[in-house]
Amino acid sequence: MAYQVITNCPVCSKTLKITKLQCTHCHTTIENEFELSKLASLSKEQLHFVEVFLLCRGNIKEVEKELGISYPTVRGKLTDIILSLGYEKKKNVVDEKKVVTMLENGEITPEEAIKLLKED
């Protein structure tokens, strides 16, 4: 039975290194220090969100529908994932014209537009 790779030590919570790989066909074993991708450090919930986001081709409105969450919640989850991957949050420069267009197209509610315009 295969288990999902854990990325943090269950004893001290520090990052684990993969030190052994084995072929399931010929059983060749390779030992060294290997690193996981940054995506491997995401939680199951975050990975599910990333999968939905990609399947929706980054269309936030579609992600909202698929997950049954609001536009600000989608943005918040994206920010959490960006931070989890080790990237710093950039200051938002709100494009007021884009917010108005999204509001006119029914992509966001007036409340969501106000929240976006109030963000730094």
DSSP file (Angstrom, degrees, kcal/mol; ACC not computed):
  #  RESIDUE AA STRUCTURE BP1 BP2  ACC     N-H-->O    O-->H-N    N-H-->O    O-->H-N    TCO  KAPPA ALPHA  PHI   PSI    X-CA   Y-CA   Z-CA
    1    1 A M              0   0    0      0, 0.0     2,-0.4     0, 0.0     0, 0.0   0.000 360.0 360.0 360.0 131.9    0.0    0.0    0.0
    2    2 A A        -     0   0    0      0, 0.0     2,-0.3     0, 0.0     0, 0.0  -0.735 360.0-157.0 -93.2 138.5    1.4    3.4   -1.0
    3    3 A Y        -     0   0    0     -2,-0.4     2,-0.2     1,-0.0     3,-0.1  -0.809  28.0 -98.5-110.7 153.4    1.1    6.3    1.5
    4    4 A Q        -     0   0    0     -2,-0.3     2,-0.2     1,-0.1    -1,-0.0  -0.476  48.3-103.3 -67.9 140.5    1.2   10.0    0.7
    5    5 A V        -     0   0    0     -2,-0.2     2,-0.3     1,-0.0    -1,-0.1  -0.439  31.1-142.2 -66.4 131.8    4.6   11.5    1.3
    6    6 A I        -     0   0    0     -2,-0.2    35,-0.1     1,-0.1     3,-0.0  -0.753  10.5-165.3 -92.7 147.2    4.8   13.5    4.5
    7    7 A T        +     0   0    0     -2,-0.3     9,-3.0    33,-0.1     2,-0.4   0.606  66.8  57.3-108.3 -15.8    7.0   16.7    4.3
    8    8 A N  B    S-A   15   0A   0      7,-0.3     7,-0.2     9,-0.0     6,-0.1  -0.926  88.7-105.2-121.2 145.3    7.4   17.5    8.0
    9    9 A C     >  -     0   0    0      5,-3.3     4,-1.7    -2,-0.4    -2,-0.1  -0.432  20.1-143.8 -64.4 130.7    8.9   15.4   10.7
   10   10 A P  T  4 S+     0   0    0      0, 0.0    -1,-0.1     0, 0.0    -2,-0.0   0.653  98.3  46.6 -71.9 -12.4    6.2   14.0   13.0
   11   11 A V  T  4 S+     0   0    0      3,-0.1    -2,-0.0     1,-0.0    -3,-0.0   0.904 133.3   7.5 -92.0 -52.5    8.6   14.5   16.0
   12   12 A C  T  4 S-     0   0    0      2,-0.1     3,-0.1     3,-0.0    -3,-0.0   0.486  88.9-126.4-113.8  -4.8   10.1   18.0   15.6
   13   13 A S     <  +     0   0    0     -4,-1.7     2,-0.1     1,-0.2     3,-0.1   0.523  61.8 138.5  71.5   7.4    8.0   19.4   12.7
   14   14 A K        -     0   0    0      1,-0.1    -5,-3.3    -6,-0.1    -1,-0.2  -0.398  65.4 -80.0 -78.1 162.2   11.1   20.3   10.6
   15   15 A T  B     -A    8   0A   0     -7,-0.2    -7,-0.3    -3,-0.1     2,-0.2  -0.385  45.3-137.6 -66.3 133.7   11.2   19.7    6.9
   16   16 A L        -     0   0    0     -9,-3.0     2,-0.4    -2,-0.1    -1,-0.1  -0.631   7.9-143.8 -89.8 150.8   12.0   16.1    5.8
   17   17 A K        -     0   0    0     -2,-0.2     2,-0.5    18,-0.1    18,-0.2  -0.916  16.8-125.6-109.6 140.9   14.4   15.2    3.0
   18   18 A I  E     +B   34   0B   0     16,-1.6    16,-3.3    -2,-0.4     3,-0.1  -0.753  32.9 171.2 -83.1 129.8   13.7   12.2    0.7
   19   19 A T  E     +     0   0B   0     -2,-0.5    13,-1.4     1,-0.2     2,-0.4   0.449  55.7  47.0-120.3  -3.4   16.8   10.0    0.8
   20   20 A K  E     -B   31   0B   0     11,-0.2     2,-0.4    14,-0.1    11,-0.2  -0.987  51.9-177.1-147.2 132.8   15.7    6.9   -1.1
   21   21 A L  E     -B   30   0B   0      9,-2.8     9,-2.9    -2,-0.4     2,-0.4  -0.971   9.1-169.3-125.0 142.8   13.9    6.2   -4.3
   22   22 A Q  E     -B   29   0B   0     -2,-0.4     2,-0.3     7,-0.2     7,-0.2  -0.997  22.3-125.9-138.1 136.0   13.0    2.7   -5.6
   23   23 A C     >  -     0   0    0      5,-2.6     4,-1.0    -2,-0.4    -2,-0.0  -0.606  13.0-149.5 -74.9 130.7   11.7    1.5   -9.0
   24   24 A T  T  4 S+     0   0    0     -2,-0.3    -1,-0.1     2,-0.1     0, 0.0   0.694  93.2  46.2 -74.6 -17.2    8.4   -0.5   -8.6
   25   25 A H  T  4 S+     0   0    0      3,-0.1    -1,-0.1     1,-0.0    -2,-0.0   0.941 130.7  11.7 -89.4 -59.0    9.3   -2.6  -11.7
   26   26 A C  T  4 S-     0   0    0      2,-0.1    -2,-0.1     0, 0.0    -1,-0.0   0.485  92.8-126.3-102.7  -3.5   12.9   -3.6  -11.4
   27   27 A H     <  +     0   0    0     -4,-1.0     2,-0.1     1,-0.2    -3,-0.1   0.664  46.2 165.6  66.4  19.4   13.5   -2.6   -7.7
   28   28 A T        -     0   0    0     -6,-0.1    -5,-2.6     1,-0.0     2,-0.4  -0.474  23.4-151.3 -61.4 135.8   16.5   -0.5   -8.5
   29   29 A T  E     -B   22   0B   0     -7,-0.2     2,-0.5    -2,-0.1    -7,-0.2  -0.943  13.1-168.6-117.8 134.4   17.2    1.7   -5.5
   30   30 A I  E     -B   21   0B   0     -9,-2.9    -9,-2.8    -2,-0.4     2,-0.5  -0.985   5.4-165.0-122.1 128.3   18.8    5.1   -5.5
   31   31 A E  E     +B   20   0B   0     -2,-0.5     2,-0.3   -11,-0.2   -11,-0.2  -0.960  36.1  99.7-118.4 132.7   20.0    6.8   -2.3
   32   32 A N  E    S-     0   0B   0    -13,-1.4     2,-0.6    -2,-0.5    -2,-0.0  -0.921  76.8 -64.9-177.3-170.5   20.8   10.5   -2.0
   33   33 A E  E     -     0   0B   0     -2,-0.3     2,-0.3   -16,-0.0   -14,-0.2  -0.910  54.1-179.0-100.8 121.2   19.2   13.7   -0.8
   34   34 A F  E     -B   18   0B   0    -16,-3.3   -16,-1.6    -2,-0.6     2,-0.4  -0.897  16.1-141.6-119.0 148.1   16.2   14.7   -3.0
   35   35 A E        -     0   0    0     -2,-0.3     2,-0.2   -18,-0.2   -18,-0.1  -0.864  11.7-134.1-109.6 144.3   14.0   17.7   -2.7
   36   36 A L        -     0   0    0     -2,-0.4     2,-0.0     1,-0.1     5,-0.0  -0.512  33.5 -97.8 -84.2 160.0   10.2   17.8   -3.2
   37   37 A S    >   -     0   0    0     -2,-0.2     3,-1.1     1,-0.1     4,-0.4  -0.343  35.3-108.0 -70.3 162.1    8.6   20.5   -5.3
   38   38 A K  G >  S+     0   0    0      1,-0.3     3,-1.6     2,-0.2     4,-0.2   0.839 118.5  64.6 -59.9 -32.7    7.1   23.4   -3.4
   39   39 A L  G >  S+     0   0    0      1,-0.3     3,-1.6     2,-0.2    -1,-0.3   0.796  89.0  67.5 -63.3 -27.5    3.6   22.0   -4.3
   40   40 A A  G <  S+     0   0    0     -3,-1.1    -1,-0.3     1,-0.3    -2,-0.2   0.705  92.1  61.7 -66.1 -18.3    4.3   18.9   -2.2
   41   41 A S  G <  S+     0   0    0     -3,-1.6    -1,-0.3    -4,-0.4    -2,-0.2   0.547  83.6 102.6 -84.7  -6.6    4.3   21.1    0.9
   42   42 A L  S <  S-     0   0    0     -3,-1.6    39,-0.0    -4,-0.2     2,-0.0  -0.423  77.0-111.3 -76.4 152.3    0.7   22.2    0.4
   43   43 A S     >  -     0   0    0     -2,-0.1     4,-2.7     1,-0.1     5,-0.2  -0.271  31.7-104.0 -72.9 167.1   -2.2   20.6    2.4
   44   44 A K  H  > S+     0   0    0      1,-0.2     4,-2.4     2,-0.2     5,-0.2   0.903 124.0  51.5 -58.6 -41.5   -4.7   18.3    0.8
   45   45 A E  H  > S+     0   0    0      2,-0.2     4,-2.2     1,-0.2    -1,-0.2   0.915 110.8  47.2 -63.3 -43.8   -7.3   21.2    0.8
   46   46 A Q  H  > S+     0   0    0      2,-0.2     4,-2.5     1,-0.2    -2,-0.2   0.902 111.5  50.8 -65.7 -40.5   -4.8   23.6   -0.9
   47   47 A L  H  X S+     0   0    0     -4,-2.7     4,-2.4     2,-0.2    -2,-0.2   0.890 109.2  51.4 -64.3 -38.7   -3.9   21.0   -3.5
   48   48 A H  H  X S+     0   0    0     -4,-2.4     4,-2.6     2,-0.2    -1,-0.2   0.924 109.9  49.7 -62.0 -43.8   -7.6   20.4   -4.2
   49   49 A F  H  X S+     0   0    0     -4,-2.2     4,-3.0     1,-0.2    -2,-0.2   0.924 110.3  49.9 -60.8 -44.7   -8.1   24.1   -4.7
   50   50 A V  H  X S+     0   0    0     -4,-2.5     4,-2.6     2,-0.2    -1,-0.2   0.907 110.5  50.9 -60.4 -42.2   -5.0   24.3   -7.0
   51   51 A E  H  X S+     0   0    0     -4,-2.4     4,-2.6     2,-0.2    -2,-0.2   0.929 112.7  44.7 -61.5 -46.5   -6.5   21.4   -9.1
   52   52 A V  H  X S+     0   0    0     -4,-2.6     4,-2.0     2,-0.2    -2,-0.2   0.921 112.1  53.1 -63.0 -43.8   -9.9   23.1   -9.4
   53   53 A F  H  <>S+     0   0    0     -4,-3.0     5,-3.0     1,-0.2     6,-0.3   0.913 112.3  44.5 -58.2 -44.6   -8.2   26.4  -10.2
   54   54 A L  H ><5S+     0   0    0     -4,-2.6     3,-1.9     3,-0.2    -1,-0.2   0.907 110.8  52.7 -68.5 -41.8   -6.2   24.8  -13.0
   55   55 A L  H 3<5S+     0   0    0     -4,-2.6    -1,-0.2     1,-0.3    -2,-0.2   0.826 109.7  50.0 -62.8 -29.9   -9.2   22.9  -14.3
   56   56 A C  T ><5S-     0   0    0     -4,-2.0     3,-2.0    -5,-0.2    -1,-0.3   0.309 115.1-122.5 -87.7   7.9  -11.1   26.2  -14.5
   57   57 A R  T < 5 -     0   0    0     -3,-1.9    -3,-0.2     1,-0.3    -2,-0.1   0.820  66.6 -58.5  53.5  36.1   -8.1   27.6  -16.3
   58   58 A G  T 3 <S+     0   0    0     -5,-3.0     2,-1.0     1,-0.2    -1,-0.3   0.548  94.1 147.3  76.9   6.4   -7.7   30.3  -13.7
   59   59 A N    <>  -     0   0    0     -3,-2.0     4,-2.1    -6,-0.3     3,-0.4  -0.665  33.3-163.2 -79.4 105.7  -11.2   31.7  -14.2
   60   60 A I  H  > S+     0   0    0     -2,-1.0     4,-2.6     1,-0.3    -1,-0.2   0.850  86.8  57.5 -61.8 -36.1  -12.1   32.8  -10.7
   61   61 A K  H  > S+     0   0    0      1,-0.2     4,-1.9     2,-0.2    -1,-0.3   0.899 108.6  46.8 -61.6 -40.1  -15.8   33.0  -11.5
   62   62 A E  H  > S+     0   0    0     -3,-0.4     4,-2.8     2,-0.2    -2,-0.2   0.874 110.1  52.7 -68.7 -37.6  -15.7   29.3  -12.5
   63   63 A V  H  X S+     0   0    0     -4,-2.1     4,-2.6     2,-0.2     5,-0.3   0.913 107.1  53.6 -63.3 -41.6  -13.7   28.4   -9.3
   64   64 A E  H  X>S+     0   0    0     -4,-2.6     4,-1.8     1,-0.2     5,-1.3   0.941 112.7  43.2 -54.7 -50.1  -16.5   30.2   -7.3
   65   65 A K  H  <5S+     0   0    0     -4,-1.9    -2,-0.2     2,-0.2    -1,-0.2   0.923 114.1  49.9 -64.2 -45.9  -19.2   28.1   -9.0
   66   66 A E  H  <5S+     0   0    0     -4,-2.8    -1,-0.2     1,-0.2    -2,-0.2   0.888 123.6  29.6 -62.1 -41.6  -17.2   24.9   -8.7
   67   67 A L  H  <5S-     0   0    0     -4,-2.6    -1,-0.2    -5,-0.2    -2,-0.2   0.554 101.9-125.4 -98.4  -9.4  -16.4   25.3   -5.0
   68   68 A G  T  <5 +     0   0    0     -4,-1.8     2,-0.3    -5,-0.3    -3,-0.2   0.887  67.1 125.9  67.3  38.7  -19.5   27.3   -4.0
   69   69 A I      < -     0   0    0     -5,-1.3    -1,-0.2    -6,-0.3    -2,-0.1  -0.832  60.0-100.8-126.0 165.0  -17.4   30.1   -2.5
   70   70 A S     >  -     0   0    0     -2,-0.3     4,-2.3    -3,-0.1     5,-0.2  -0.329  32.7-106.3 -83.9 165.2  -17.2   33.9   -3.0
   71   71 A Y  H  > S+     0   0    0      1,-0.2     4,-2.4     2,-0.2     5,-0.2   0.919 120.6  49.8 -55.5 -49.3  -14.8   35.9   -5.1
   72   72 A P  H  > S+     0   0    0      0, 0.0     4,-2.4     0, 0.0    -1,-0.2   0.860 109.4  53.0 -62.1 -32.4  -13.0   37.3   -2.0
   73   73 A T  H  > S+     0   0    0      2,-0.2     4,-2.5     1,-0.2    -2,-0.2   0.910 108.2  50.0 -68.0 -41.0  -12.7   33.7   -0.6
   74   74 A V  H  X S+     0   0    0     -4,-2.3     4,-2.4     2,-0.2    -1,-0.2   0.944 112.6  47.2 -60.2 -47.6  -11.1   32.5   -3.8
   75   75 A R  H  X S+     0   0    0     -4,-2.4     4,-2.4     1,-0.2    -2,-0.2   0.895 111.2  51.9 -61.2 -40.2   -8.6   35.4   -3.7
   76   76 A G  H  X S+     0   0    0     -4,-2.4     4,-2.4     2,-0.2    -1,-0.2   0.905 109.4  48.8 -63.5 -42.1   -7.9   34.6    0.0
   77   77 A K  H  X S+     0   0    0     -4,-2.5     4,-2.3     2,-0.2    -1,-0.2   0.897 110.7  51.5 -65.1 -39.6   -7.2   31.0   -0.8
   78   78 A L  H  X S+     0   0    0     -4,-2.4     4,-2.6     2,-0.2    -2,-0.2   0.924 110.0  49.1 -61.5 -43.9   -4.9   32.0   -3.6
   79   79 A T  H  X S+     0   0    0     -4,-2.4     4,-2.5     1,-0.2    -2,-0.2   0.916 109.9  51.4 -61.9 -43.9   -3.0   34.3   -1.3
   80   80 A D  H  X S+     0   0    0     -4,-2.4     4,-2.4     1,-0.2    -1,-0.2   0.905 111.6  47.4 -60.0 -41.7   -2.7   31.6    1.4
   81   81 A I  H  X S+     0   0    0     -4,-2.3     4,-1.8     2,-0.2    -2,-0.2   0.912 110.3  52.0 -67.3 -42.2   -1.3   29.2   -1.2
   82   82 A I  H  <>S+     0   0    0     -4,-2.6     5,-2.0     1,-0.2    -2,-0.2   0.924 112.8  45.3 -58.9 -45.1    1.2   31.8   -2.5
   83   83 A L  H ><5S+     0   0    0     -4,-2.5     3,-1.6     1,-0.2    -1,-0.2   0.890 110.0  54.7 -66.2 -39.6    2.4   32.4    1.0
   84   84 A S  H 3<5S+     0   0    0     -4,-2.4    -1,-0.2     1,-0.3    -2,-0.2   0.812 102.8  57.5 -63.3 -29.9    2.6   28.6    1.7
   85   85 A L  T 3<5S-     0   0    0     -4,-1.8    -1,-0.3    -5,-0.1    -2,-0.2   0.493 125.0-104.1 -80.3  -2.4    4.8   28.2   -1.4
   86   86 A G  T < 5S+     0   0    0     -3,-1.6     2,-0.3     1,-0.3    -3,-0.2   0.586  77.7 131.5  94.4  11.0    7.2   30.7    0.2
   87   87 A Y      < -     0   0    0     -5,-2.0    -1,-0.3     1,-0.0     2,-0.2  -0.755  56.6-118.6 -96.8 144.8    6.4   33.8   -1.9
   88   88 A E        -     0   0    0     -2,-0.3     2,-0.4    -3,-0.1    -1,-0.0  -0.526  29.8-106.1 -81.0 147.9    5.8   37.1   -0.3
   89   89 A K        -     0   0    0     -2,-0.2     2,-0.3     1,-0.0    -1,-0.1  -0.581  34.7-141.1 -72.8 127.7    2.5   38.8   -0.6
   90   90 A K        -     0   0    0     -2,-0.4     2,-0.2     1,-0.1    -1,-0.0  -0.628  26.4 -98.9 -87.0 148.7    2.7   41.8   -3.0
   91   91 A K        -     0   0    0     -2,-0.3     2,-0.3     1,-0.1    -1,-0.1  -0.479  43.9-118.0 -63.7 131.9    0.9   44.9   -2.3
   92   92 A N        -     0   0    0     -2,-0.2     2,-0.7     1,-0.0    -1,-0.1  -0.570  20.0-159.8 -75.4 131.1   -2.3   44.9   -4.4
   93   93 A V        -     0   0    0     -2,-0.3     2,-0.4     2,-0.0    27,-0.1  -0.926  21.4-142.7-107.6 104.5   -2.6   47.7   -6.9
   94   94 A V        -     0   0    0     -2,-0.7     2,-1.1    25,-0.2     3,-0.1  -0.531   2.7-146.4 -76.8 124.3   -6.3   47.8   -7.5
   95   95 A D     >  -     0   0    0     -2,-0.4     4,-2.1     1,-0.2     3,-0.4  -0.780  11.9-165.9 -87.9  99.3   -7.2   48.5  -11.1
   96   96 A E  H  > S+     0   0    0     -2,-1.1     4,-2.4     1,-0.3     5,-0.2   0.862  85.5  54.5 -58.5 -38.3  -10.4   50.4  -10.5
   97   97 A K  H  > S+     0   0    0      1,-0.2     4,-2.4     2,-0.2    -1,-0.3   0.893 107.8  50.0 -63.0 -39.1  -11.5   50.1  -14.2
   98   98 A K  H  > S+     0   0    0     -3,-0.4     4,-2.7     2,-0.2    -2,-0.2   0.913 110.2  50.2 -65.7 -42.0  -11.2   46.3  -14.0
   99   99 A V  H  X S+     0   0    0     -4,-2.1     4,-2.3     2,-0.2    -2,-0.2   0.919 111.7  48.0 -62.2 -43.8  -13.3   46.2  -10.8
  100  100 A V  H  X S+     0   0    0     -4,-2.4     4,-2.8     2,-0.2    -2,-0.2   0.912 112.0  49.6 -63.6 -42.6  -16.0   48.3  -12.4
  101  101 A T  H  X S+     0   0    0     -4,-2.4     4,-2.2     2,-0.2     6,-0.2   0.917 110.8  49.5 -62.4 -43.6  -16.0   46.1  -15.5
  102  102 A M  H  <>S+     0   0    0     -4,-2.7     5,-2.5     1,-0.2     6,-0.9   0.894 112.2  48.8 -62.4 -39.3  -16.2   43.0  -13.4
  103  103 A L  H ><5S+     0   0    0     -4,-2.3     3,-1.3     1,-0.2    -2,-0.2   0.926 111.3  49.0 -65.5 -45.2  -19.1   44.6  -11.5
  104  104 A E  H 3<5S+     0   0    0     -4,-2.8    -2,-0.2     1,-0.3    -1,-0.2   0.843 110.5  51.4 -62.9 -34.3  -20.9   45.6  -14.8
  105  105 A N  T 3<5S-     0   0    0     -4,-2.2    -1,-0.3    -5,-0.2    -2,-0.2   0.446 115.0-116.2 -83.6   0.2  -20.4   42.1  -16.2
  106  106 A G  T < 5S+     0   0    0     -3,-1.3    -3,-0.2    -4,-0.3    -2,-0.1   0.664  79.6 126.5  75.1  15.9  -22.0   40.5  -13.0
  107  107 A E  S   <S+     0   0    0     -5,-2.5     2,-0.3    -6,-0.2    -4,-0.2   0.778  76.2  22.0 -76.8 -26.6  -18.7   38.8  -12.1
  108  108 A I  S    S-     0   0    0     -6,-0.9    -2,-0.2    -9,-0.1    -1,-0.1  -0.943  82.5-114.5-136.1 159.0  -18.7   40.3   -8.7
  109  109 A T     >  -     0   0    0     -2,-0.3     4,-2.3     1,-0.1     5,-0.2  -0.444  34.4-106.8 -85.2 164.3  -21.3   41.7   -6.3
  110  110 A P  H  > S+     0   0    0      0, 0.0     4,-2.4     0, 0.0     5,-0.2   0.883 122.8  53.7 -57.7 -37.2  -21.3   45.4   -5.3
  111  111 A E  H  > S+     0   0    0      1,-0.2     4,-2.2     2,-0.2     5,-0.1   0.909 108.8  47.9 -63.6 -42.0  -20.1   44.3   -1.8
  112  112 A E  H  > S+     0   0    0      2,-0.2     4,-2.5     1,-0.2    -1,-0.2   0.880 110.4  52.7 -65.9 -37.8  -17.1   42.4   -3.4
  113  113 A A  H  X S+     0   0    0     -4,-2.3     4,-2.4     2,-0.2    -2,-0.2   0.920 109.2  49.0 -62.8 -43.9  -16.3   45.5   -5.5
  114  114 A I  H  X S+     0   0    0     -4,-2.4     4,-1.4     1,-0.2    -2,-0.2   0.923 111.2  49.7 -61.6 -44.0  -16.3   47.7   -2.4
  115  115 A K  H  X S+     0   0    0     -4,-2.2     4,-0.8     1,-0.2     3,-0.2   0.912 111.2  49.2 -62.0 -42.7  -14.0   45.2   -0.6
  116  116 A L  H >< S+     0   0    0     -4,-2.5     3,-0.7     1,-0.2    -1,-0.2   0.899 110.2  50.5 -63.6 -40.7  -11.6   45.1   -3.6
  117  117 A L  H 3< S+     0   0    0     -4,-2.4    -1,-0.2     1,-0.2    -2,-0.2   0.755 109.0  52.4 -70.7 -23.5  -11.5   48.9   -3.9
  118  118 A K  H 3< S+     0   0    0     -4,-1.4    -1,-0.2    -3,-0.2    -2,-0.2   0.627  87.9 104.4 -85.6 -14.1  -10.7   49.2   -0.1
  119  119 A E    <<        0   0    0     -4,-0.8   -25,-0.2    -3,-0.7    -3,-0.0  -0.320 360.0 360.0 -67.8 150.1   -7.7   46.7   -0.3
  120  120 A D              0   0    0    -27,-0.1    -1,-0.1    -2,-0.0    -3,-0.1   0.455 360.0 360.0 -79.8 360.0   -4.2   48.1   -0.2
